[in-house]
């Protein structure tokens, strides 16, 4: 039985995930790049480590963090949004992979994104060949392979769709915008609670060496969904262009995994 779990990256997803695992009785280690956050982790029952990844090195006690872990959860986004120079995510993950090789780690969950599928149209499932078009998607896919193809690791990849939850919903950025494209495209979202539930289920069920799309199984059209969500929040709905012929990918989640493990989802319509 898995007893010790390490969460590399205790941010929006990682911190509540780590707290949830503590509540289930796991011994949990967690990393943060901020010294001020160490006390927050400690107060939540998480053994805290200040660790920062760069292209050139890993700053902080990474060896101590990895020591005696049964499962490592890699939850570090590529960080290509925003302005300013961008470091190579592949190089960062390469250094992390090297560090795992010098540790007893055998089981890894790598948190990825459905962006690896690129602009593929229609139904997309775990058997679909990824065709990333963004730099973020390309580097994520390279890093997936780095851990997945390591014969000494049991690695499960989970590709999350758009993340929603407390204080985080795309409608807040779309509110009031005009001539928005893609109104007839399906949404591919997942709630924070479900992200935590899926990761926890993988650990408890020893579901290794898999690729799982983490997306809510309902896919309303964007123009319907975001209009409805804006009105619920008292926001101005986005105005979509008349593009009736436009389509996009609809991410199918792993039904066999969900049925086998009796996974239930939090509705994306609040």
Secondary structure, DSSP 8 states (H G I E B T S, - for coil): ---EEEEE--STTHHHHHHHHHHTT-EEEEEES-GGGHHHHHHTT-EEEE-EE-SS-EES-HHHHHTT-SEEEE-------SSS----HHHHHHHHHHHHHTS---EEEEEEEGGGGTT--EEE-TTS-----SHHHHHHHHHHHHHHT-TT-EEEEEEE-EEEBTTB-THHHHTT--SBS-TTSB--EEEHHHHHHHHHHHHHTT--S-EEEE--S---BHHHHHHHHHHHTT-----B---TT---EEE---HHHHHHHT-----S--
